[in-house]
Every structure is written in structure tokens, then in C-alpha cells.
């Protein structure tokens, strides 16, 4: 039987909330702290506030029991053995990570440490943050033997966050003291020893038969670099296949075949080799920029990352050029937009390439009617409804009388769109697909002019 540990999680966003309910699912007692009273009230009432599969079930199972929600960090610090900091680390104007939220939380924790605490960086932070947190806590009068700071980066993906948390590819714990490493080892033991998978009351749709999750103990600095290097490497893969897709377009080759041919090499692997309109989201753009900036500050040449960013920005411009190539002039064209979230199965629109493209198209004078299964309310804050920017509550509503349909987010449900309905609804049967959701031959046979990324136009 694993030990139940008192845990505080600071921040109840995509990472903090998922971590909090999943720790409760593993049998720990969790206090989830947020300084946004509105969020705390909603969470207490059972509303997750974000669209994430399995989160409502887990919140219903553990909310106000295994996990309680509060704004009171002082009380949470006093009670918890381990305090996970999961607040935002957005990009600052210089490209660095803005660590002011992390610093604010660290100073506040310091004011309430009354027994040994493990303070855990869950947020994505640059190397050396650990030392800064340590310094801030000491400066606030806490002696060195009263606490440790550990790096435990999070690798979950939005859209499959609960599944990822409970079935991680690996758990990384960067700890410079054995005492702190043991606390983290105990917290994750239901996953690393596999006991959770045998005892859990199944959550419908989540696999409970699994092999124990690997746990990797490293130095704090290595753990910090592992997180940035992982995200930067995934961004490299995406920009690489996007550059290859551009070459495929020029050579009339098919990037899908090329990507399969590359990915079958076990040294490379098939994942993250899907071309599109570029990566986005709250992590890759800021983490690539922060990693590049850290390297620069340390005198290390990492220009590879500058090129990755350049290719990513170019990918959106290429898509716009494709729209123009299909429609000639853009001013006054009515376009159906499918997808606003930065990727499918989430309502997150932070740094979404779909939002960027909408802005570019609005700038060209297009009229847009957008549909997204979950992200419309968030999108309205970035792109307020107007005569030029409208929202529909279905694919059909967006497609009605549009001059063309653009696919900007890879929502799984878009794959099963009724093509006959599209034919009937669109003004012209033109589909420009930035996510390669459809088969070019099927689209051509169904009578569409169909453009996608890195694949020849079928005749
Ligand atoms: P988020 O913006 O969704 O959530 C952050 C939360 O912290 C908000 O609810 C905010 O109200 C709260 N907060 C801010 N300051 C606070 C304070 N002083 N006290 C208490 N609460 C405070 O952010 P997120 O997407 O969950 O990301 C959090 C961190 O995790 C970031 O560093 C991010 O890079 C990293 N990360 C994110 C993902 C992801 O997919 N979103 C994945 C891995 C790692």
C-alpha cells in the first residue's frame, strides 16, 4: 500500500489542475491553490473551466474530498509536505521566460515554512531557476535544512492530459538531496511501482492495465534542461517535416509517403512528422524562445532554434499564399474556418496558428465564419464577433455560402465531415486543408478542389 502524502499544488490551470486531481487519484491528499477566486469558486462547484478529456470525471470523483481548492497559500504551505509550483511562465518581450509568477509564489511560500518542505518546480523553467528559488526562500529567512527545491517537469499534452499524467512515458525528478528525491519517489510510487494500475477504480476510457512508469533521477539543472530540450526537439521535428513538405510541393512528391518512409526508421520514429501550418500553443513557441535565450546568455550558439522558429513562421505565410492561389483575390471573400484551437481536442487558443491565420485573413479583407468544437468562447476574446468575424455552431453553419473552406485545427471530428453536405452548403467546392485531414483522391472524386500541405493535387 502506497503512502498518502499531503501535497499542495499552486496554480489550477491546465497543468496544476490535472496534477492536483491525478495526485488525488493516486491516493494523496491535495490542496490546490489559485489566486483567482473565480476559478476556485468554479472548481469547488465542480466546473473544470477548461476542456480536457476525463477531467470532469476526476473532479467529480475527488473534488472537495481528496483535492480541496483554496486561495490560501499560507495554510496550504503549512499543511503540505511537498508544494508543486504550477503557475504560468509566459514569454517576456525579450524571449526569456517571465518568472515573476514563480518568484511571487516562492516568496510567499517562504513566509509560511514552519517544518521541512519540498518545493517542486512543475512549471517549465530555464536552467538555474532552482537556484533562484532557493535564494529567494533563504532571503526570506528560511534556513537551508528546512527545505529542498526539486525540478519535476511536466510532459502532459493538452487534449490527453489526464491519460498522459497517469501513463507517463517517464517521470523526471531533478533533486540534489536524497531526502527530497525520496519524497518525490513516494509521491509517484503508485505509478512507478504499478500499484495504481492494479487497484484503481477504472475511469471509463482510461486504461488501467499498464507497465510501471519509468522514473529518472537527475540533478536539478539536468531536469530543467530535459524539459526545454524535449520541447525544443519536438519543435525541430515539426519544422523539419514542414521544410520537407515544402520540398515535396516543389518536387510534386507526397510528404505523407516521405514521412512514413522516414518514420519507419527506429532511430527516428513516426511521431511528430506531420506537416501543417506550424506549431503553436502555450508551450512550444515560448519554450523554444526561452531555450534559445538561455543558450545565448551562456554563450552557447544554438542558431538551429532560430531557424526552427523562422520555418514555423513561414509555414503560415505559405498557407495564406495557398488560399490566394485557390481564390485569386481575397478582399470580400467569405471563408469558412474549421478550427481555432492550437490543436485538436483542446479549447486552448494560446499562440494558435489558426488564430494567427484568421488575423492575417481579416487583414486581407476576408469575411470569416468560424467553427470550433470547444474554443469559440476563448477565441471571441481574441477575435471579437463583428460583421467580418462571425462564429457558427456547426460545420454546416460555417460552410453556408462560403467561397471556400479552410481547415486550421486537427480536431478528430473533422475527419468524418459529411462531404455531400459540404458540397451542398459551400458556394464553391473548394477546401484548403492546413492539417491534411482528408484524402486528396477522395476529395477530388467528391468534386472538390482540394489543396493540402506537401501532397500533390489529385486529378
Ligand atoms: P495556466 O495559465 O493554464 O495556469 C496557471 C495558473 O496559475 C492560473 O490558474 C493562474 O490563476 C495561477 N496563478 C498565477 N499566479 C498565481 C499565484 N501567485 N498563486 C496562485 N496561483 C497563481 O498555465 P498552464 O498551461 O497550466 O502552465 C503552467 C506551467 O506548466 C507553465 O510553466 C507551462 O509552460 C508548463 N507546462 C504547460 C503544459 C501545457 O500543456 N499547458 C505542459 C507542460 C508544462
Boltz pocket constraint, residues with backbone or C-beta under 6 A from the ligand:
constraints:
  - pocket:
      binder: B
      contacts: [[A, 10], [A, 11], [A, 12], [A, 13], [A, 14], [A, 15], [A, 16], [A, 33], [A, 34], [A, 35], [A, 36], [A, 39], [A, 86], [A, 87], [A, 88], [A, 89], [A, 101], [A, 104], [A, 105], [A, 122], [A, 123], [A, 124], [A, 125], [A, 154], [A, 155], [A, 156], [A, 157], [A, 158], [A, 282], [A, 283]]
      max_distance: 6.0
